[in-house]
Amino acid sequence: MHAADLLTSRTRLTPDREALFDLATGRRFTYAQLNARANRLANFMREPLGVQAVDRVSMLAHNSVAYLDMFYGLAKIGAIFTPLNWRLTAAELSYIVSDCMPSVMVVGPEFAGVWTEMQSMISVQHVISLDGAVIDGAVSYDAGMLAASAAEPVRPPLDDESPYCLLYTSGTTGKPKGAVLPHRHILWNCINTVVSWGLSENDVSPVLTPLFHAGGLFAFLTPLLYAGGRIILAKGFDAEQSLRAVSYTHLTLPTNSSV
């Protein structure tokens, strides 16, 4: 039992249903489109970047569909998603990167300057530029995704204890600690949340919290996609935009839905 097929399985059930509306870009994605993107990410990471099972891949960026590419795509090849808290300083981020030693770092345009500060303190084999981030020597995320196959990648041996993602604590009593979340955690959190909250395919939810955090990933995003619902994704929290997103959510809900 593992969670690498969560998006694949949902896509077989409801391929043409809208799964995600990205507020920042206005783009909409069906489950089939999200799964194809996750497959491309997996194949892009495996070849030409050489990412293998249990390799860590980090991300320093605001919310976007790329988080879903990474979260679902890396699991398909057994790699470990390690998103970074973009609220931290370059020195704090460098400590975490040195601790988890990712083979690939994906950097968004807002954090190109922070990445430049970090380079003298860390060593990462591959750097990927997201959304046009200006970074010397970086590979383009969009170009890599476009060149990669959308076919399902061959799964490595995986089970319920295989590591799925690595999230770092706040370090309130010392340095941040990496918490390893196995595949069983991801799967059973989806099941438990859907059952306890009564979620269904009719539900819609805005995601306003950062996806480097367990709240954004596991309270709002993955359970609802497991149930076949719909996510409205914000790049970050802005009070006025968030109120509009909540209002939009209510306007687009079927009459028997909840948020």
C-alpha positions as CSV (number, residue, x, y, z in Angstrom):
1,M,0.0,0.0,0.0
2,H,1.3,3.4,-1.0
3,A,0.0,6.9,-2.0
4,A,1.8,7.3,-5.3
5,D,-1.4,6.5,-7.2
6,L,-3.8,8.9,-5.5
7,L,-4.0,11.3,-8.3
8,T,-3.8,8.6,-11.0
9,S,-6.7,6.7,-9.5
10,R,-8.9,9.8,-9.1
11,T,-8.1,10.7,-12.7
12,R,-9.5,7.3,-13.9
13,L,-12.8,8.1,-12.1
14,T,-13.3,11.7,-13.0
15,P,-10.8,12.7,-15.7
16,D,-12.7,15.7,-17.1
17,R,-13.9,17.2,-13.9
18,E,-12.3,20.5,-13.0
19,A,-9.9,20.0,-10.1
20,L,-8.1,23.3,-9.7
21,F,-8.7,27.0,-10.5
22,D,-5.5,29.1,-10.1
23,L,-6.5,32.6,-9.0
24,A,-3.2,34.2,-9.9
25,T,-3.2,33.1,-13.5
26,G,-6.9,32.4,-14.2
27,R,-6.0,28.9,-15.4
28,R,-8.2,25.9,-14.9
29,F,-7.1,22.3,-14.7
30,T,-9.1,19.0,-14.9
31,Y,-8.0,16.0,-13.0
32,A,-6.6,14.5,-16.2
33,Q,-4.6,17.6,-16.9
34,L,-3.2,17.7,-13.3
35,N,-2.2,14.0,-13.6
36,A,-0.5,14.6,-16.9
37,R,1.5,17.5,-15.3
38,A,2.5,15.2,-12.4
39,N,3.6,12.6,-14.9
40,R,5.7,15.2,-16.8
41,L,7.3,16.4,-13.5
42,A,8.2,12.8,-12.5
43,N,9.7,12.1,-15.9
44,F,11.5,15.4,-16.0
45,M,13.0,14.7,-12.6
46,R,14.0,11.2,-13.5
47,E,15.5,12.1,-16.9
48,P,17.5,14.2,-17.5
49,L,18.0,15.3,-13.9
50,G,18.6,11.8,-12.6
51,V,16.3,12.0,-9.5
52,Q,15.9,8.5,-7.9
53,A,13.8,7.1,-5.1
54,V,14.4,8.7,-1.7
55,D,16.2,11.7,-3.3
56,R,15.0,15.0,-1.9
57,V,13.6,17.7,-4.1
58,S,13.1,21.2,-2.5
59,M,10.9,24.1,-3.6
60,L,11.1,27.8,-2.6
61,A,8.2,29.5,-4.2
62,H,4.7,30.9,-3.6
63,N,1.6,28.8,-4.2
64,S,1.0,27.7,-7.8
65,V,0.1,24.5,-9.7
66,A,3.8,23.6,-9.6
67,Y,3.3,22.6,-6.0
68,L,0.8,20.0,-7.1
69,D,3.1,18.9,-9.9
70,M,5.8,18.3,-7.3
71,F,3.7,16.8,-4.6
72,Y,2.0,14.2,-6.8
73,G,4.7,13.8,-9.4
74,L,7.7,13.1,-7.1
75,A,5.7,10.4,-5.2
76,K,5.3,8.5,-8.5
77,I,9.1,7.9,-8.6
78,G,9.6,7.5,-4.9
79,A,11.4,10.9,-4.5
80,I,10.7,13.0,-1.4
81,F,9.1,16.4,-1.7
82,T,10.8,18.9,0.7
83,P,9.1,22.3,0.4
84,L,10.8,25.2,2.1
85,N,9.3,27.9,4.3
86,W,9.8,31.1,2.3
87,R,9.3,33.2,5.4
88,L,12.7,32.2,6.7
89,T,16.0,34.1,6.1
90,A,18.7,32.9,3.7
91,A,20.8,31.6,6.7
92,E,17.8,29.7,8.1
93,L,17.0,28.2,4.8
94,S,20.6,27.3,4.2
95,Y,20.6,25.3,7.4
96,I,17.6,23.3,6.3
97,V,19.0,22.7,2.8
98,S,22.3,21.5,4.3
99,D,20.4,19.2,6.6
100,C,18.1,17.5,4.0
101,M,20.6,17.8,1.1
102,P,18.2,18.0,-1.9
103,S,19.5,17.0,-5.3
104,V,17.2,19.5,-7.0
105,M,16.0,23.0,-5.9
106,V,13.1,24.7,-7.6
107,V,13.1,28.5,-7.1
108,G,10.3,31.0,-7.8
109,P,11.0,34.6,-9.1
110,E,10.3,36.3,-5.7
111,F,13.1,34.3,-4.1
112,A,15.9,34.5,-6.7
113,G,17.6,37.1,-4.4
114,V,17.4,34.8,-1.4
115,W,18.8,32.0,-3.5
116,T,21.7,34.1,-4.5
117,E,22.4,34.7,-0.8
118,M,22.2,31.0,0.0
119,Q,24.6,29.8,-2.7
120,S,27.8,30.4,-0.7
121,M,26.4,28.4,2.2
122,I,25.0,25.3,0.4
123,S,25.6,22.9,-2.5
124,V,22.8,21.7,-4.7
125,Q,23.3,19.7,-7.9
126,H,20.5,21.1,-10.0
127,V,18.6,24.4,-9.8
128,I,15.3,25.0,-11.6
129,S,14.0,28.4,-12.5
130,L,10.2,28.6,-11.9
131,D,8.0,31.3,-13.6
132,G,11.0,33.0,-15.3
133,A,13.1,33.4,-12.1
134,V,16.4,34.9,-13.2
135,I,19.0,32.5,-11.9
136,D,22.4,31.9,-13.5
137,G,22.8,28.3,-14.8
138,A,19.3,27.3,-13.8
139,V,17.1,24.9,-15.9
140,S,13.7,26.3,-17.0
141,Y,10.8,24.6,-15.2
142,D,8.5,25.2,-18.1
143,A,10.9,24.0,-20.7
144,G,11.7,20.8,-18.7
145,M,8.0,20.1,-18.3
146,L,7.2,20.7,-22.0
147,A,10.0,18.3,-23.1
148,A,9.0,15.5,-20.6
149,S,6.6,12.7,-21.4
150,A,3.1,12.8,-20.0
151,A,2.9,9.0,-19.7
152,E,2.7,7.4,-16.3
153,P,6.3,6.7,-15.0
154,V,7.3,3.2,-13.9
155,R,6.9,3.0,-10.1
156,P,9.9,1.9,-8.0
157,P,9.2,-0.5,-5.2
158,L,7.0,1.4,-2.7
159,D,5.1,0.5,0.5
160,D,3.3,2.2,3.3
161,E,6.5,3.1,5.1
162,S,8.2,4.7,2.0
163,P,8.9,8.4,2.7
164,Y,6.5,10.7,0.8
165,C,7.5,14.2,2.0
166,L,9.8,15.9,4.4
167,L,8.4,19.0,6.3
168,Y,10.5,21.0,8.7
169,T,9.3,22.2,12.1
170,S,9.6,25.8,13.2
171,G,12.5,25.1,15.5
172,T,11.0,27.0,18.4
173,T,13.3,25.2,20.9
174,G,16.4,24.9,18.6
175,K,17.1,24.2,15.0
176,P,14.2,23.0,12.7
177,K,13.8,19.3,12.6
178,G,12.8,17.4,9.5
179,A,9.6,15.3,10.0
180,V,9.3,12.4,7.6
181,L,5.8,11.7,6.4
182,P,5.4,8.2,4.9
183,H,3.0,7.1,2.2
184,R,0.5,5.7,4.8
185,H,0.3,9.1,6.5
186,I,-0.7,10.8,3.2
187,L,-3.3,8.1,2.3
188,W,-4.9,7.7,5.7
189,N,-5.0,11.5,6.3
190,C,-7.1,11.8,3.1
191,I,-9.4,9.0,4.1
192,N,-9.8,10.2,7.7
193,T,-10.4,13.8,6.7
194,V,-13.0,12.9,4.0
195,V,-14.9,10.7,6.5
196,S,-14.7,13.0,9.5
197,W,-15.6,16.2,7.6
198,G,-18.1,14.6,5.3
199,L,-16.3,15.7,2.1
200,S,-17.6,14.8,-1.3
201,E,-17.0,15.5,-5.0
202,N,-19.4,18.4,-4.7
203,D,-17.2,20.4,-2.3
204,V,-15.1,23.4,-3.3
205,S,-12.5,25.0,-1.1
206,P,-10.2,28.0,-1.4
207,V,-6.6,27.3,-0.4
208,L,-5.1,30.5,1.0
209,T,-2.4,29.0,3.2
210,P,1.1,28.3,2.0
211,L,1.6,24.8,0.5
212,F,5.0,24.4,2.3
213,H,2.9,23.8,5.4
214,A,1.0,20.7,6.6
215,G,-2.2,22.8,6.9
216,G,-2.2,23.8,3.2
217,L,-1.3,20.4,2.0
218,F,-3.2,18.1,4.3
219,A,-6.1,19.9,5.8
220,F,-7.4,21.5,2.6
221,L,-5.8,20.3,-0.6
222,T,-5.2,16.5,-0.7
223,P,-8.4,15.3,1.1
224,L,-10.6,17.3,-1.2
225,L,-8.8,16.1,-4.4
226,Y,-9.0,12.6,-3.0
227,A,-12.8,13.0,-2.8
228,G,-13.0,14.5,-6.3
229,G,-13.8,18.0,-5.3
230,R,-12.4,21.3,-6.5
231,I,-9.7,23.6,-5.2
232,I,-9.4,27.4,-5.7
233,L,-5.7,28.1,-5.2
234,A,-4.4,31.5,-4.2
235,K,-0.7,32.5,-4.7
236,G,-0.6,33.8,-1.1
237,F,-2.7,35.4,1.6
238,D,-4.2,38.8,0.8
239,A,-7.2,39.8,2.9
240,E,-9.2,41.4,0.1
241,Q,-8.4,38.7,-2.5
242,S,-9.2,36.0,0.1
243,L,-12.6,37.4,0.8
244,R,-13.3,37.5,-3.0
245,A,-12.2,33.9,-3.2
246,V,-14.5,32.8,-0.5
247,S,-17.4,34.7,-2.1
248,Y,-16.5,33.2,-5.5
249,T,-16.4,29.7,-3.9
250,H,-20.0,30.1,-2.5
251,L,-21.2,31.4,-5.9
252,T,-19.8,28.4,-7.7
253,L,-21.0,25.7,-5.2
254,P,-23.8,23.3,-6.1
255,T,-26.8,23.7,-3.7
256,N,-25.9,20.5,-1.8
257,S,-22.2,21.5,-1.2
258,S,-20.2,22.7,1.7
259,V,-16.8,24.5,2.1
